[in-house]
Amino acid sequence: MSPEDSNPQPAEEFRVPVGRLIAMTPVGMVVGVVCALLLWGISALAGLIEHLIWDDLTDALGISSDTWWWMVLVLTVTGLLVGLVVRYVPGHAGDDPATTELVAKPLAPSVVPGLAVAAILGLAGGISLGPENPIMAINAALVVAIGARFVPKVTTHDWVGLSTSATIGALFGTPVAAALMLSEVNEGDQRVPLWNRLYIPLVAAATGSFVITHFTDLDMSLGLPADDFGGVAEVFVAIGVAMVAAAVGVVAARVFNPLHKLLHRIGNPILLLTAAGLALGLLGVAGGTITLFKGLDQMKELPDRMATTTALGFLAMAGIKLVALLIASAAGFRGGRIFPAVFVGAALGFAVHALWPDLPVTVTVAAATAGIVVAATRNGWMSLFLALAVVPQLDLLIPMLFATLAAWLVVVNRAELRATPILSRPAQAPTEST
């Protein structure tokens, strides 16, 4: 054995490339601004069309927006239009979001226009899905394509990470949730401390959150008055409510894949989405316009209904919204399931409070939100921070953490709210002539 073998040299110390972090900081900020503005732009355009359909046209016709035949007509026509986009527009409006995760492989830029049109039509027409899946896909496609062109040294994986963190920060108004989600999947060089690996994504997430929270009205807070917490009792209330809400989500996830397979027996997307739009219109007739749309603005109406709505009424809203979410997503409308799930959770929380008025409404609403989002996303960090976004009280952090952990035990190893992709049938080979 040589002296060199008996005295191994210590591993070379790795130094964080501070210069690169500084150089990439403006890039992260630009990505954050772009992703936030794209989210705002799609939401604003959908809002303008929604106002035209549901306010201006109804006023011109002398009817209210919750007139039964108008709801059925608008939702059916929306399904028809989205079906035409999915069928005929190049790229077919991207992949079926019912079969994909929130963060997926970036699409080709040519798919973006069709996906944007399908998402805007659904948001404006009242389809019970949110913007999160389409905007994540749109932002990723554009950031990867533009980034690869102007900064080719940055990998596609890194561009997707920047886009993802910026969009999550903008969607939910918290860069912390984006950072914690990325910490689960950030593989990177393990010699580099995690904070350094998350530095640029955090810049993008913080910038996206700042733009949305300071320059737009996209806010998830219900504006509930602060409650006084007694301690242990509220923790057990939060745990119980979250577990019940998570169980509801598990049941919904259990039927989602069979429903997806059943609906997609209708091979023509025009027929499928038109029929699904009709079904959603009928659900809207049963539940009113509060059970339509993505649910963010409608969720803010719930506190005003506390004095006039019973527990059964809130449960009906939650149930109708959940069924609408399942049908809309399973049928192939381009949209996400998180925002309507938050509405379902909030309605369940108000139902619990209406049933037991002595329970703090902030605790029941936040805990139900955490429980249903855990079931819908299988992401504890997102569930925790969405609960705190809906009821932004720092005192709720510890009860909601316990609630999220309890809900996680309910959903683990259970079916996810995601469908198996429908494989297209191979074309039959022509038979030889005899």
C-alpha positions in Angstrom: 0.0 0.0 0.0 1.4 3.4 -1.0 1.6 6.3 1.4 -1.0 8.1 -0.9 -3.4 5.2 -0.3 -3.0 5.2 3.4 -3.6 8.9 3.6 -6.5 9.7 1.4 -6.9 13.4 0.5 -10.0 15.2 1.8 -12.7 15.8 -0.7 -12.5 19.2 -2.4 -14.7 21.7 -0.8 -17.6 22.8 -3.0 -18.2 26.5 -3.3 -21.6 27.9 -4.2 -21.5 29.9 -7.5 -22.6 33.1 -6.0 -21.8 35.0 -9.2 -24.3 32.8 -11.1 -27.0 33.3 -8.5 -26.6 37.1 -8.8 -26.6 36.9 -12.6 -29.7 34.7 -12.6 -31.6 36.9 -10.1 -33.0 39.3 -12.8 -33.9 36.3 -14.9 -36.0 34.8 -12.0 -37.7 38.2 -11.5 -38.6 38.4 -15.2 -40.0 34.9 -15.2 -42.1 35.8 -12.1 -43.5 38.9 -13.7 -44.3 37.2 -17.0 -46.0 34.2 -15.3 -48.1 36.5 -13.0 -49.1 38.7 -15.9 -50.1 35.7 -18.0 -52.2 34.5 -15.2 -53.8 37.9 -14.7 -54.3 38.4 -18.4 -56.2 35.1 -18.9 -58.2 35.7 -15.7 -59.1 39.3 -16.8 -60.1 38.3 -20.3 -62.2 35.5 -18.9 -63.8 37.9 -16.5 -64.7 40.4 -19.2 -66.4 37.7 -21.3 -68.1 36.4 -18.1 -69.4 39.9 -17.4 -70.7 40.2 -21.0 -72.5 36.8 -20.9 -73.9 36.8 -17.4 -74.5 40.5 -16.8 -74.8 42.5 -19.9 -76.7 40.0 -22.0 -79.0 39.0 -19.2 -79.8 42.7 -18.6 -80.5 43.2 -22.3 -82.8 40.2 -22.3 -84.5 41.3 -19.1 -83.7 38.1 -17.2 -81.6 37.3 -14.1 -78.3 35.4 -14.4 -79.8 32.5 -12.5 -82.7 32.0 -14.9 -82.8 28.2 -15.3 -82.9 28.1 -19.1 -80.1 30.7 -19.4 -77.8 28.6 -17.2 -78.5 25.5 -19.2 -78.1 27.3 -22.5 -74.8 29.0 -21.6 -73.2 25.9 -20.1 -74.3 23.7 -23.1 -73.0 26.2 -25.6 -69.7 26.5 -23.6 -69.3 22.7 -23.8 -69.9 22.9 -27.6 -67.4 25.6 -28.1 -64.7 23.9 -26.0 -65.4 20.7 -27.8 -64.8 22.4 -31.1 -61.5 23.8 -29.9 -60.4 20.4 -28.6 -61.4 18.7 -31.8 -60.2 21.0 -34.5 -57.7 23.6 -33.2 -54.0 22.5 -33.7 -52.7 20.8 -30.6 -56.2 19.9 -29.4 -55.9 22.2 -26.4 -53.1 20.1 -24.9 -53.4 17.0 -22.8 -56.5 16.0 -20.8 -55.8 17.7 -17.4 -57.8 14.9 -15.7 -54.9 12.6 -16.4 -52.0 14.9 -15.6 -50.4 16.3 -12.5 -50.2 20.0 -11.8 -46.6 20.0 -13.0 -46.3 18.1 -16.3 -43.9 17.9 -19.2 -43.8 21.3 -21.1 -46.0 21.5 -24.2 -45.0 22.7 -27.6 -45.7 26.5 -28.0 -48.0 25.7 -30.9 -50.4 24.1 -28.4 -50.7 27.3 -26.2 -53.3 29.2 -28.3 -55.8 26.4 -28.3 -55.3 25.6 -24.6 -55.7 29.3 -23.7 -58.9 29.6 -25.7 -60.4 26.4 -24.2 -59.5 27.6 -20.7 -60.9 31.1 -21.2 -64.2 29.7 -22.6 -64.5 27.4 -19.6 -63.8 30.1 -17.0 -66.1 32.6 -18.6 -68.9 30.1 -19.3 -69.2 28.9 -15.7 -67.4 25.5 -15.9 -66.6 24.4 -12.4 -62.8 24.3 -12.8 -60.0 26.7 -12.0 -57.2 28.1 -14.1 -54.3 26.4 -12.4 -53.6 23.4 -14.8 -53.9 25.4 -18.0 -51.9 28.4 -16.7 -49.2 26.1 -15.4 -48.9 24.4 -18.8 -49.1 27.7 -20.8 -46.4 29.4 -18.6 -44.1 26.4 -18.7 -44.4 26.1 -22.5 -43.6 29.8 -23.1 -40.9 30.1 -20.4 -39.1 27.0 -21.7 -39.3 28.1 -25.4 -38.2 31.7 -24.8 -35.7 30.8 -22.1 -34.0 28.2 -24.3 -33.7 30.8 -27.1 -32.2 33.6 -25.1 -30.4 31.8 -22.2 -29.5 28.4 -23.8 -27.1 27.5 -20.9 -30.0 27.0 -18.5 -31.6 23.6 -18.8 -35.2 22.8 -19.6 -35.6 21.3 -16.1 -34.5 24.6 -14.6 -36.8 26.6 -16.7 -39.7 24.4 -15.7 -38.8 24.9 -12.1 -38.8 28.6 -12.5 -42.1 28.6 -14.3 -43.7 26.3 -11.7 -42.5 28.3 -8.7 -43.5 31.6 -10.2 -47.0 30.4 -11.2 -47.7 28.7 -7.9 -46.6 31.9 -6.1 -48.9 33.9 -8.3 -51.9 31.5 -8.1 -52.0 31.2 -4.4 -50.3 34.4 -3.3 -47.5 32.7 -1.3 -44.0 32.0 -2.4 -43.4 29.8 0.6 -45.8 27.1 -0.7 -43.9 27.1 -4.0 -40.6 26.7 -2.2 -41.8 23.9 0.0 -43.3 22.0 -2.9 -40.1 22.4 -4.9 -38.0 21.1 -1.9 -39.8 17.7 -2.4 -38.7 17.3 -6.0 -35.5 19.4 -6.2 -32.8 16.9 -7.0 -29.9 19.2 -7.9 -26.4 18.9 -6.7 -26.7 17.5 -3.2 -23.5 19.2 -2.1 -25.2 22.5 -2.5 -27.3 23.6 0.5 -31.1 23.4 -0.3 -31.5 27.2 0.2 -29.0 27.8 -2.5 -30.7 25.4 -4.9 -34.0 27.1 -4.3 -32.6 30.6 -4.5 -33.7 31.4 -8.1 -37.1 29.6 -7.9 -37.7 31.6 -4.8 -36.9 34.8 -6.6 -39.4 33.9 -9.3 -42.1 32.8 -6.8 -41.7 35.9 -4.6 -41.9 38.1 -7.7 -45.0 36.3 -9.0 -46.7 36.6 -5.6 -45.8 40.3 -5.3 -47.2 41.2 -8.7 -50.5 39.4 -8.1 -51.1 40.6 -4.5 -50.1 44.2 -5.1 -51.4 44.9 -8.6 -54.5 42.7 -9.0 -57.6 41.8 -7.0 -56.9 38.0 -7.1 -57.2 37.3 -3.4 -58.4 34.1 -1.7 -59.1 35.5 1.7 -62.7 35.2 2.9 -62.3 38.2 5.2 -63.7 36.3 8.3 -63.2 38.2 11.6 -60.5 36.8 13.8 -61.6 34.2 16.4 -60.1 33.7 19.9 -58.7 30.2 20.3 -58.8 28.3 23.5 -56.0 25.9 22.6 -56.4 22.1 22.7 -60.1 22.0 21.9 -59.6 23.9 18.6 -56.8 21.5 17.6 -59.1 18.5 18.0 -61.9 20.3 16.2 -59.5 21.1 13.3 -58.3 17.5 13.2 -61.9 16.1 13.2 -63.2 18.4 10.5 -60.1 17.9 8.3 -60.4 14.1 8.5 -64.1 14.3 7.5 -63.3 16.6 4.6 -60.5 14.3 3.5 -62.8 11.3 3.6 -65.2 13.2 1.3 -62.3 13.8 -1.1 -61.3 10.1 -1.0 -64.8 9.1 -2.0 -64.7 11.6 -4.8 -61.4 10.3 -6.0 -62.6 6.8 -5.8 -65.4 7.5 -8.4 -63.3 9.8 -10.6 -61.5 7.3 -12.7 -64.5 5.1 -13.4 -66.5 8.3 -14.3 -63.7 9.4 -16.6 -63.7 6.0 -18.4 -67.5 6.1 -18.7 -67.7 9.5 -20.2 -64.9 8.9 -22.6 -66.8 6.1 -24.2 -68.2 9.0 -26.2 -65.2 9.3 -28.5 -66.2 12.6 -30.1 -65.0 15.5 -27.8 -67.7 17.8 -29.3 -70.5 15.5 -28.3 -68.9 14.6 -24.9 -68.2 18.2 -23.8 -71.6 19.5 -25.1 -73.4 16.8 -23.1 -71.2 17.5 -20.1 -72.0 21.2 -20.4 -75.7 20.4 -20.4 -75.2 18.3 -17.2 -73.4 21.2 -15.6 -76.1 23.6 -16.5 -78.7 21.4 -14.8 -76.5 21.2 -11.7 -76.3 25.0 -11.8 -80.1 25.1 -11.9 -80.2 22.9 -8.8 -77.5 24.9 -6.9 -77.7 28.4 -8.3 -74.9 30.4 -9.8 -72.9 30.2 -6.6 -72.1 26.6 -7.6 -70.8 27.5 -11.0 -67.5 29.0 -12.1 -64.1 28.3 -10.6 -65.4 29.2 -7.1 -63.0 31.9 -5.9 -65.5 34.8 -6.1 -68.4 32.6 -5.2 -66.6 31.4 -2.1 -66.5 35.0 -0.9 -70.3 35.0 -0.9 -70.5 32.3 1.7 -69.9 34.4 4.8 -72.8 36.6 3.9 -75.1 33.6 3.8 -74.3 32.4 7.3 -77.3 34.2 8.7 -79.8 32.7 6.2 -78.4 29.3 5.2 -78.7 26.2 7.2 -76.1 23.4 7.5 -78.1 21.4 5.0 -78.0 24.3 2.6 -74.2 24.6 2.8 -73.9 20.8 2.4 -76.0 21.0 -0.7 -73.7 23.7 -2.2 -70.6 21.6 -1.4 -72.2 18.5 -2.8 -73.4 20.1 -6.1 -70.0 21.8 -6.5 -68.2 18.5 -6.0 -70.3 16.7 -8.5 -69.8 19.6 -11.0 -66.1 19.4 -10.4 -66.0 15.7 -11.1 -68.1 15.9 -14.3 -66.3 18.9 -15.7 -62.8 17.4 -15.1 -63.7 13.9 -16.2 -65.3 15.1 -19.4 -62.1 16.8 -20.5 -62.7 20.6 -19.9 -59.4 22.4 -19.7 -59.1 23.5 -16.1 -57.8 22.6 -12.6 -59.4 21.0 -9.7 -57.9 23.0 -6.8 -59.9 26.2 -6.8 -63.3 24.4 -6.9 -62.1 22.0 -4.3 -61.3 25.0 -2.0 -64.9 26.1 -2.5 -66.1 22.7 -1.5 -63.9 22.8 1.6 -65.1 26.2 2.6 -68.8 25.2 2.2 -68.2 22.1 4.3 -66.6 24.3 7.0 -69.6 26.7 7.0 -71.9 23.6 7.2 -70.1 22.4 10.3 -70.2 25.8 11.9 -74.0 26.1 11.1 -74.5 22.7 12.8 -72.4 23.6 15.9 -72.4 27.4 16.1 -70.1 27.3 19.2 -67.2 26.0 17.0 -65.0 28.9 15.6 -66.0 29.3 12.0 -62.4 30.2 11.1 -61.2 26.8 12.4 -63.9 24.8 10.7 -63.5 26.5 7.3 -59.7 26.4 7.3 -59.6 22.8 8.4 -62.2 21.6 5.9 -60.2 23.4 3.2 -57.0 21.7 4.2 -58.7 18.3 4.3 -60.3 18.4 0.9 -57.2 19.9 -0.8 -55.0 17.1 0.7 -57.3 14.6 -1.0 -57.4 16.5 -4.3 -53.6 17.3 -4.6 -51.8 14.8 -2.3 -49.6 17.8 -1.3 -49.5 18.7 2.4 -47.7 22.0 1.9 -50.2 23.3 -0.6 -53.1 22.2 1.6 -51.6 23.9 4.6 -51.0 27.2 2.9 -54.2 27.3 1.0 -56.1 26.9 4.3 -54.1 29.9 5.6 -54.8 31.8 2.4 -58.5 31.3 2.8 -58.4 32.2 6.5 -55.2 34.3 6.9 -54.7 34.1 10.7 -51.2 33.2 12.0 -52.8 31.6 15.1 -54.2 28.9 12.9 -50.8 27.7 11.7 -50.4 25.1 14.5 -54.0 23.7 14.4 -53.9 23.6 10.6 -50.6 21.7 10.7 -52.2 19.1 12.9 -55.3 19.0 10.7 -53.2 18.5 7.5 -51.2 15.7 9.1 -54.4 14.0 10.2 -56.0 14.4 6.7 -52.8 12.9 5.2 -53.3 9.7 7.2 -56.8 9.5 5.7 -55.8 9.8 2.1 -52.5 8.0 2.0 -52.6 4.8 -0.1 -56.0 5.8 -1.4 -57.1 6.5 -5.0 -55.9 9.9 -6.3 -58.1 12.5 -8.0 -56.5 11.7 -11.3 -57.7 9.5 -14.2 -55.8 6.9 -16.2 -55.2 8.3 -19.8 -57.5 6.8 -22.4 -55.4 5.1 -25.0 -56.6 5.7 -28.5 -57.5 2.5 -30.4 -55.0 1.6 -33.1 -56.2 1.8 -36.6 -57.3 -1.5 -38.1 -55.0 -2.7 -40.8 -56.7 -3.0 -44.2 -57.6 -6.5 -45.2 -56.1 -8.0 -48.2 -58.4 -8.5 -51.2 -59.0 -12.1 -52.2 
